Amino acid sequence: MVLYLWHHQYEQPSERALLSQHEDLYIPHDERTLRRVQRKVDALDRAVRDWADSVVAVLPRGLSLTEDEYELLALFLAQQRRRNIELDQQSGELNLRARLGRFIPILAEAEDEGDISNAAQRMVSTRLEADIDRATDFFCRDHGVPGLGEPVIDWRVAIRYLAQRIHHIAAQIDLKHDLATSPLRFELALTARDLAADVVDKRETVFELFQPAESK
């Protein structure tokens, strides 16, 4: 995916403005800011995807999900994780350090970091959504489904809802240290089984509607 970043010089950039936004593009004003944004994007993208993979790895076996569905589930989990991180950052933006940064130059970087974090969140979100669309397109192509019709949308919404419910539970568990002893592991397993069955039903509906006539 093309990263929506490039070096661009403005005639009179604001001294405090590190990034300009034009529609969906975030444009760093200098090479140093470009590198900072790229590091933030890479770290956030890797963190949310790794967390999503760790959740998928602890789901109960026998969910009857296909490889396509597990891939989409992981992407939706990563997007939900990213969104929660973004909300946590927004709630802490007006902390004491950021407020003092408006008046004390040595602390001004706290505000800069907030701008860069916001840009990274937008870019990672765009990247994940593109991967979700791509995975859906591959599913349709591989199974002879003619595009993103209502049955396919229903199927994908079921996967998204599964991811949202799983995220709500998994986010409360330290998956590396506390999963084996957490009572939430039972809720996680039951929720995954119940909602995965709905995903399977929606997938079968897609196949029934678009199965080639000669194979019926």
Secondary structure, 3 states (H helix, E strand, C coil): CCCCCCCCCCCCCCCCCCEEEECCEEEECCHHHHHHHHHHHHHHHHHHHHHHHHHHHHCCCCCCCCHHHHHHHHHHHHHHHHHHHHHHHHHCCCCHHHHHHCCCHHHCHHHHHHHHHHHHHHHHHHHHHHHHHHHHHHHHHHCCCCCCCHHHHHHHHHHHHHHHHHHHHHCCCCCCCCCCCCCHHHHHHHHHHHHHHHHHHHHHHHHHHHCCHHHC
